[in-house]
Amino acid sequence: MTDLPIPAAARTRRPRWVDPRLLTGLLLVLVSVALGAKVVADTDQRVQVWSVTRDLGTNTPLHSGDVRVRSVRLDETARAYVSAAQSPEGLVLTRPVGEGELLPVSAVAHHGALDERRLSIQVPRVGASGLVRGDVVDVYVVRARAGGTQVGSPELVLRGVTVGDDVDRGSAGFGATGSDVGLTLLVDESDVATLIGAAAHGDVYVAQVPGASST
């Protein structure tokens, strides 16, 4: 009997795991996962604090329209700024704060904690037109004799005083005439007598300080 040829055994090829395209795909997935984890981690570390919407002067009472929520990374300095979880109502600025600035805890106090007063005076409408709450002005007086004659040059009475109300909104109130308007100012208690004295012995004028740069 003739011996039949014995077929050679076929070896099973091992799968090629080291495929460049497969490695590239896995690398892209890993990078995406890592970036996603970093974004989530960064988001978790952000805190929401108040930011000021416009330039505001010293003694300005804060309202909801004066601030907006900002989500920022502050790490251990977060406690230095007023949290958005706290209502701004009832807070008063103790120093000027500029537009876009995060609201520092050190720049606010609770209403009533400051020795400031609201005082309304009569000023020329043309000089006060467009002033709004939180603007800062310097106050001048032109003194006059009993007969109305001007005495000397304008004198600086108070520097860096904050406006308490929008002029246009209150134009029909105290002191409003054809050419004059009542202007509410927020002044330190110690300056009240000075301002009243100036208004009683002459004509008071105000000059706006750009950028609320009072000190």
C-alpha positions as CSV (number, residue, x, y, z in Angstrom):
1,M,0.0,0.0,0.0
2,T,1.4,3.3,-1.1
3,D,1.9,5.9,1.7
4,L,-0.2,9.0,1.2
5,P,1.5,12.4,1.6
6,I,0.9,14.0,4.9
7,P,-0.3,17.6,4.6
8,A,1.8,20.1,6.5
9,A,0.1,21.6,9.6
10,A,-1.0,25.3,9.0
11,R,0.2,27.6,11.7
12,T,-2.3,30.1,13.1
13,R,-1.1,33.6,12.7
14,R,-1.1,35.7,15.8
15,P,-3.2,38.9,15.5
16,R,-1.2,42.0,14.8
17,W,-1.9,44.2,17.8
18,V,0.9,46.6,17.0
19,D,-1.1,48.3,14.2
20,P,-0.1,52.0,13.8
21,R,-3.7,53.1,13.1
22,L,-4.9,51.3,16.2
23,L,-2.2,52.9,18.4
24,T,-3.1,56.4,17.0
25,G,-6.8,55.9,17.7
26,L,-6.0,54.7,21.3
27,L,-3.7,57.7,21.8
28,L,-6.4,60.1,20.7
29,V,-8.9,58.6,23.0
30,L,-6.5,58.8,26.0
31,V,-5.7,62.4,25.2
32,S,-9.4,63.3,24.9
33,V,-10.1,61.7,28.3
34,A,-7.2,63.5,29.9
35,L,-8.3,66.9,28.5
36,G,-11.9,66.3,29.6
37,A,-10.8,65.4,33.1
38,K,-8.7,68.5,33.3
39,V,-11.6,70.7,32.1
40,V,-13.9,69.2,34.7
41,A,-11.3,69.6,37.4
42,D,-10.7,73.3,36.5
43,T,-14.5,73.9,36.5
44,D,-14.8,72.3,39.9
45,Q,-12.2,74.7,41.3
46,R,-14.0,77.8,40.0
47,V,-16.0,80.0,42.4
48,Q,-18.7,82.5,41.8
49,V,-18.1,86.0,43.1
50,W,-19.5,89.5,42.4
51,S,-17.9,91.8,39.8
52,V,-18.8,95.5,39.5
53,T,-20.6,96.6,36.3
54,R,-19.5,100.2,36.3
55,D,-17.2,102.6,38.2
56,L,-18.6,103.3,41.7
57,G,-17.4,105.8,44.3
58,T,-16.9,105.6,48.0
59,N,-20.2,105.3,50.1
60,T,-22.2,104.0,47.2
61,P,-25.0,101.6,48.4
62,L,-24.9,98.5,46.2
63,H,-27.9,97.1,44.4
64,S,-28.4,94.1,42.1
65,G,-27.8,96.2,39.0
66,D,-24.3,97.3,40.2
67,V,-22.8,93.8,40.1
68,R,-22.8,90.7,38.0
69,V,-21.7,87.1,38.7
70,R,-18.2,86.0,37.6
71,S,-17.0,82.4,37.7
72,V,-13.2,82.5,38.4
73,R,-10.4,80.4,39.8
74,L,-9.2,82.0,43.0
75,D,-7.8,79.1,45.0
76,E,-7.0,80.2,48.5
77,T,-7.8,83.9,47.8
78,A,-11.5,83.2,47.2
79,R,-12.4,84.4,50.7
80,A,-11.0,87.9,49.9
81,Y,-13.9,88.5,47.5
82,V,-17.7,88.8,48.1
83,S,-19.4,85.5,47.1
84,A,-22.2,85.6,44.7
85,A,-24.2,83.5,47.2
86,Q,-24.4,86.7,49.3
87,S,-26.9,89.4,48.2
88,P,-25.3,92.8,47.5
89,E,-28.3,94.6,48.9
90,G,-27.4,96.3,52.2
91,L,-23.7,96.6,51.4
92,V,-21.9,100.0,51.0
93,L,-18.6,100.7,49.3
94,T,-15.8,101.9,51.6
95,R,-13.6,102.8,48.6
96,P,-13.9,103.4,44.9
97,V,-14.3,100.2,42.8
98,G,-13.8,100.2,39.0
99,E,-15.8,98.6,36.3
100,G,-15.1,94.9,35.9
101,E,-13.2,94.6,39.2
102,L,-14.0,91.7,41.5
103,L,-15.7,93.0,44.6
104,P,-13.3,92.7,47.5
105,V,-14.6,92.0,51.0
106,S,-12.3,94.8,52.2
107,A,-14.1,97.3,50.0
108,V,-17.6,96.9,51.5
109,A,-19.4,97.4,54.8
110,H,-23.0,96.9,55.9
111,H,-25.3,99.8,55.5
112,G,-25.2,101.9,58.7
113,A,-21.7,100.9,59.6
114,L,-20.3,104.0,58.0
115,D,-20.5,107.6,59.3
116,E,-22.0,109.0,56.1
117,R,-25.0,111.1,55.4
118,R,-27.2,111.9,52.4
119,L,-27.4,115.6,51.8
120,S,-29.3,117.4,49.0
121,I,-28.0,120.7,47.6
122,Q,-29.1,122.9,44.7
123,V,-26.6,123.2,41.8
124,P,-26.8,124.4,38.2
125,R,-28.5,121.9,36.1
126,V,-26.0,122.2,33.3
127,G,-23.2,121.0,35.6
128,A,-25.0,118.1,37.1
129,S,-26.8,116.8,33.9
130,G,-26.1,113.1,33.4
131,L,-24.7,112.3,36.8
132,V,-25.9,109.0,38.2
133,R,-25.7,107.2,41.5
134,G,-22.1,106.2,42.2
135,D,-20.5,108.9,40.2
136,V,-17.8,111.0,41.9
137,V,-17.6,114.8,42.0
138,D,-15.6,117.6,43.5
139,V,-17.6,120.4,45.1
140,Y,-16.8,124.1,44.6
141,V,-18.5,127.2,46.0
142,V,-18.5,130.8,44.6
143,R,-19.1,133.0,47.6
144,A,-21.3,136.1,47.3
145,R,-22.1,139.1,49.4
146,A,-25.6,140.0,50.5
147,G,-26.2,141.9,47.3
148,G,-25.3,138.9,45.1
149,T,-21.8,140.2,44.1
150,Q,-19.2,137.4,43.6
151,V,-16.4,137.4,46.1
152,G,-13.1,136.0,44.8
153,S,-12.6,132.8,42.8
154,P,-14.3,129.4,43.1
155,E,-13.1,127.5,46.2
156,L,-12.8,123.7,46.5
157,V,-15.0,122.6,49.3
158,L,-15.0,118.8,49.2
159,R,-13.0,116.4,47.0
160,G,-14.2,113.0,45.8
161,V,-17.8,113.1,46.9
162,T,-20.2,110.3,45.7
163,V,-23.5,111.1,44.0
164,G,-26.4,109.4,45.9
165,D,-29.2,109.4,43.2
166,D,-29.5,109.7,39.4
167,V,-30.0,113.4,38.7
168,D,-32.5,112.9,35.9
169,R,-34.6,110.7,38.0
170,G,-34.8,113.2,40.9
171,S,-34.9,116.3,38.8
172,A,-38.4,117.2,39.8
173,G,-37.6,116.9,43.5
174,F,-35.8,119.2,46.0
175,G,-34.4,122.4,44.5
176,A,-35.5,121.7,40.9
177,T,-36.0,124.9,39.0
178,G,-35.6,126.0,35.4
179,S,-31.8,126.3,35.7
180,D,-31.1,124.4,38.9
181,V,-31.5,120.9,40.1
182,G,-31.4,119.1,43.5
183,L,-28.3,116.9,43.8
184,T,-28.0,114.3,46.5
185,L,-24.5,113.7,47.8
186,L,-23.2,111.0,50.2
187,V,-20.8,112.8,52.5
188,D,-19.0,111.9,55.7
189,E,-20.7,113.1,58.8
190,S,-17.8,115.4,59.6
191,D,-18.3,117.1,56.2
192,V,-22.0,117.9,56.5
193,A,-21.5,121.3,58.2
194,T,-18.9,122.3,55.7
195,L,-21.2,121.6,52.7
196,I,-24.2,123.2,54.3
197,G,-22.2,126.3,55.1
198,A,-20.9,126.5,51.5
199,A,-24.5,126.2,50.1
200,A,-25.7,128.9,52.5
201,H,-23.1,131.5,51.7
202,G,-22.7,131.1,47.9
203,D,-23.4,129.2,44.7
204,V,-22.4,125.5,44.8
205,Y,-21.0,123.8,41.6
206,V,-19.8,120.3,41.0
207,A,-17.2,118.8,38.6
208,Q,-17.3,115.1,37.8
209,V,-14.2,113.1,38.5
210,P,-13.7,110.7,35.6
211,G,-13.2,107.0,36.5
212,A,-14.4,107.5,40.1
213,S,-10.9,108.2,41.2
214,S,-11.7,109.5,44.7
215,T,-9.4,108.6,47.6
